[in-house]
Amino acid sequence: MSSHSAAGSELGRGFNPFEPGFATDPFAFYARARREAPVCYSPLFDFWFVTGASEIVEITRDPARFSSVHNMTPVIPLAPEAEALLEQGFDVFRTQGLINNDPPTHTRVRALFSQAFTPRRIALLEPMVRAVTDELVDGLVKDGGADMVAQLAYPLPIRVIGDMMGIPRADLPQMKAWTDDFMFLLGGNEPPERRLERVRGILAYGRYCQAMIEERRRSPRDDLTTAMVEARVDGESFTTAEIVQQMVILFVAGHETTTNALGTALFSLLQQSEVWRGLGGDPGLFLAAFEEGVRFHSPVQCEPRTTTTKVELGGASLPEGAKLHLVYAAANRDETVFESPDKFNIRRENPNRHFGFGYGVHFCVGAPLARIEGRIALEVLRARLPNLRLAPDFEPEYDMNLFFRGLKRLPVRWDAP
């Protein structure tokens, strides 16, 4: 056994994101793992967690040895009753789509999806994103205080992605509830009866998406759902099951990660009041501040892979079929990539080099949209609430499962007009 493997055997037993308190500061544990065992086995979850940036780059560049096909498999297996229930509808966990796929079939799906998510379509969204942000701030400005997670970081991206997909705003709360069902089944830890309820939610989610797809086939609109229905590569289109899965993933990725990214970025900025005040003089710093928030907090904590053969990686010997979790949150604090990585610094030289939007062929297609939303939200807040500050005695609490991490709330104050 190598020194890394010996260290990893002990270290891996201490890895448990479900433990109370882990979410508050997982980065100290990640730093120890990078030093002692960048590829480390967790007996609790029966997977290897990878914390070193160089190892993560190696994995993401080699889909032949490190497959993404099982990326949508729930970390905690579903009970037979839940599995049987899921088979009654669209199985979003097993349908191969954008996330749980490898080249060359992934190449087809990404090409189809890219037709729906074009740079031009995203660039044209800026006025709409700014209008939604202004509308939300209009409802706050006279109050002198708010929870910026509940009243801005959440409603902004969910309204934007909902409008893009053509989802009526009245349906967004239900869509959010179904999104929670999906996320908790994928990476949460709940009693079997609660997981069964969430499977029922997933089935309802699939039926809702199928109805939207069928309606768009009859009556196309200028939205992402229609674009996915009409997308063609070499004459081939998405199947209904593929579109359902993409709609589920798109809605999750389109709001959950951006909510967490915006909330945590704003939190770090307000912790350094002089930095927040200094943003007003340099428009380019708003995007840099959002990027640094994504790196520093890592709203997407990790992403899975599975080995297709025996592999030597980071001092560890992995068997064929080993489950890996690429801990992007750890790589985002890697000292070999970032100078003073534990410091929130909006003026760092390599702001885009982080792993917050993934890496390689699975780099997030929605990253340009998230960047627009984050930049505009910070611009509008700085312009309209220049003396924005954290509420006195605020102690941050985080929601976290194996994949996502974000603030539960962000109470702030300002001098109301």
N, C-alpha and C positions, 0 to 999 in steps of 0.2 A: 504493500500500500504506500502511495506517495505521501509526502508531507502534507500536500494540499488535501488529499483524501482523508488522512488521519484527522487533520484539523476540521475538515468538513463534516466528518461523522459526528463530532461533538457539537459543532456549530449548528448543524441542520436540525438538531432536536429542539433548538431554541427558536426556530422560525415559526411564528404563528400570528399572522395578521388579524386573526379573530380575537386575540387576547386584548382585554381592556388596556388602553394606554399605548398599544403599539402604533395606532394611527397618529397619535400626537407627534411622535418623532421616530419614524422608521429608519431615518437616515443614519443614525448612529449604528444601528445593527447592520445596515447595508455597507457602511464604511469598514466595519470589522470583517464582514464577509469578503469584500474586495481584497483586503490585506491577507487574510488567512486562507481563504478558499473561494476563489471567484466562481467556481462551479461546485455546488454544494448540495448534497442530498437531504431532502426533508422526508423523514419516515412518516410524519403525520399526514402528509398529502401524497406521498409516493411520487414526488417529482424532484427534479434537480433545479435549483434556482441559480441563475447566472447573473452575476453582478458586475463583472468587468466589462468595460467598454470594448476592448479589443476582442474579447470572446463573443460579445453580442454582434459586433460587425462581422466577424467570421461566420457566425450562424446565419445571419440575414442575407449574406452574399452567397450562400450555398444551399438553396432549397432542395437540391437533390439528396443531400445527407440530412437536412433538417427540415422536415415537412410541416406544412401548415394545415394539412387536411383535417386534423382533429382539433383545430383551434376553437371550435364551437361546442366541444364536449364539456358538459358541466363538470366542474372540479370535483364536486361531491356527486357520485352517480345517483341517478333517479331510481326510486323504488320501482319494482315491476308494475305496480298499479299505475304509477305516474307514466311510465313508458307506454303502457297499453293505451292510456288515455290520450297521450300525445300522438299516437299513430292514427287517431280518428280525424286529424286535420293536417295542416301543413307543418311538417317537422322542421322548424327553423334551425334546429341544432345540427341536423344531418344533411340538409340540402346544401350542396356545394355552391358557394357564392364567392364574394369578393375576399372575405377574410379566411375562410377554411378551404383553401385551394392552393394548388401548386401549378407552375408552368408545365405544359402549355395551356391547360384548360383555364388557369387563372388569367393568362394573357387574353383569352377570348372574353372572359367576364369583365376584366378591367377595361378592355377596349369598348365593350358595350356600355359600361357604366360611364366611361369618360365622355361618351356622346351626350349623356344626360347632365353631366357636371362639367361643362366646358368653361375654360377661363373667361370667355366673353360673358357667359351667363352669370358667373360669379362677380365679375367686375361691374356689371350693370346693377348689382344688388346694393351698391353703396348708398344711393339715395334712400332706398327703402330701409336699410339698417339704421341710417341716421334719423329718419322720420320716426321709427319705432322707439329708438333711444330717447329722442326728444319728447315723445309722447309719454314715456314712462317717467322721465324726470319732471315733466310738467305736473304729474300727479303727486310729486314728492316735495317740490321746492319750497312750498309754504309750511311744511311740517316741521322743519328743523331737525329731523332725525328719521332714520329708516333702517330696516334690515336689508342690506344691499344684496344679499343672496336671494331672499324671497321676492324682493321688489325690483330688482334689476338683472342680476346675473342669471337668474332662472327665466323670467318671462321674456327677456330679449331674444336669446337664441331659440327658445321653443316657438316663439311667434314667427321668427324668420324662417326656420326650417319648415314649420307648418304651412306658412304661406307659399314657400317654394314647392312643397309637395302637393299643395291644393287641399289641405286639410282644413275644414271649417274651424275657426277659433273656438267655437262652443264645444268642439270635440277634444280640444287639447288636454283638459284635465284627465279625461278617460285614457287618452293616448299615453299620458305620463304614468298613469297607474299601470297600464299594460307594459310600459317600458321597465318599470320597477320589477314587475313579475319576471320579465326576461333577464334582467341583470342579477336578481337574487337567485334565480335558478342557475345561471351560468357561474357565478362566483361567490355566492353567499352560503351561509350555514344556518339552516332553519329546521324546525321539526318537520317530519314527513307529512303531517296533515296540512301544514302551511304550504309546503312545496306542491302538494296536490292542488290546492286552491290556485297557486300561481300557474300551474299547467293549464287549468281551466281559463285563466286570463290569457295565456298565450294562444289558446285555441280561438278565443273571441277576437284577439288581435289579428290572427290570420284571416278570420272571416271578414273582418272590417276591411283589411287590405284587399282581399279578393273582390269584394264588392266595388271598391274604388277602381281596381284594374278593369273589371268588366264594364263599368260605367265609362271609363276613358276609351275603351275600345269602341264603344258606341258613339261617344261624343268627346273627341279629343279637346284638350285645353292647353294653355300655355303654362304647363307646370312640369315638375320633375317626374311625377307619376306617368304622365303622358309620354314624356321623353324616354322613359325606360320601356314603356309599351312599344314605342315606335323604333327603338334602337335596332340597328342591323349591322352585322359584320359578316361579309361574304354571304349575304342573303339569310343569315341565321339570326334569330331573335332570342330574347330571354323567354324561358318557360314561365308559366304563372307561378309555380313554386319558387323559381329563382327571383321573380319580382317581389313576391311576398317577403322573402328573406331579406332582399336588398332594402325594402321599405322599412322593415324592422330595424336593420342595422343603421340605415341612413338617419332614421329619426333618433335613435339612441346617440349615435356619434354626433349628430347635428345639434344636440342641445346639452346632453349630460356632461360631456367633456368640456365644452365651452363654458358652461355654468361654473364648473369647478375651476377652470383656468382663470376666468375673469375674477371670481371671488377671491382666490388666493393671491393673484397678482395685485389686486387693489389692496388687500390686507398688507402685503409687504411694502407697498408704496406708502401707505398711511403710517406704517411703523417708522418710516424715515421721512418725517414731515418736510425736511429741507429738500429732499428729492422730489416729493410731490409738488411742492411750490415751484421747483426749478423746471418742471415739465413744460410749463407754459411758454418758455422761450425758444423751444426747439421742437417743431412738429414731428421730426423723425424719431424723437425719443419715445413717443407713445407706442409705436410698434415695437421698438426695442424693449420697452418696459413689459409689454405683454409677452414677448418671446422669453425674456428672462424669468417671468413668472412661470411659464410653462416648464422651463428647465429646472428652476429652483424647487417647485412644488410637485411636478409630474402628476397631473390629474389622471393620466393613464399610467398606472404603476408598472404593469408588466403585460406580456403577451406570450402565448404558448408556442411551442414547437415539439415535434416528435422525431427522434432519430430513426433513420431508415436502415442503418447499419451500425456496427460497432465503431465508436469514435473516441479518440483521445482529445480532450479539450480542457484547457486551464488546469492541467495537472491531475485530472480525473479520467478514469476509464468508464465510458458509458456503454451499456449494451444496446443492441438493436431494440427499438420500441420504447426507449427511455423517454419519459415526458419531461420537457424542459419548460421553465418559465423565465423569459428574458426580462429581467428587472430593469426597465428603462429608468426608473427612479434612481437606481444605484448608479447606472452609467452616466446619468446627468450630473452626478457629483464626483465623477472620476478625476482624480488629480492629474492624470496623464493627459487629459483632454482640456480641462478647465483650470485656469489659475484661480486660487482661492475659491474653490467650488462651493463652500458652505457660506459664502457671502452673496447677498442679493445685490447685483451690480448691473444697472441698466446700461452702462457704458462699456461692457466687456467687448473684446475685440472679435470674438467669434460667436455672436448671438444666435446664429442660425444652425450651429453645429450640434445642437442638442438632439436627444432622442425622443422628445416629447410627442412627436407625431409619427413615431415609428421609424423604420429604416429599411432600405432596400425595396424590393418589388411590392411590399405591402405598405409603403409610405402612405399616410392618410390622404385620400383624394379630397377630403374636406378641409385640409389645412388652410388653403387660401381664404375660405369663408370664415373660419375661426379667427384668422388674423385680421380680417376686415372688421369683424364684430368686436374683437378685443381692442383694436386701435381706436375705433370710433367711440366705443363706450368710455374709454379713458379720456379721450379728447372732450367729449360732451360734459363729463363730470368735472373735469378740470376747469372748463370754461364757465360752467353755470354754478358750480359749487366750489369755488376756489379755496375756501377755508374748511373743506371737508376734513373730518378727523375721526379717529376711532372713539367709540363711546368709552367713558371712564370705566376702569376695572374690567374691561373685556378680556375674557380668557377663551382662546380659540378651542373649539371642539370639532372633530373631524368625523365625517362618514367615510368608512373605508371597507371594501371587501378585497378580494385578491387582485382585482383589476383597476378599481377606481378609488380616488381619494379626493375629498373636497370639504370645505367648511360647511358645517351645519347652518351657521348664521354669521352675519357680519354687521353688527349694530354700529352705526355711525351717527355723527352729529354735524351740524353746520349752522351758521347764523341765518335764520330765516329772514326774508325781506319784510 
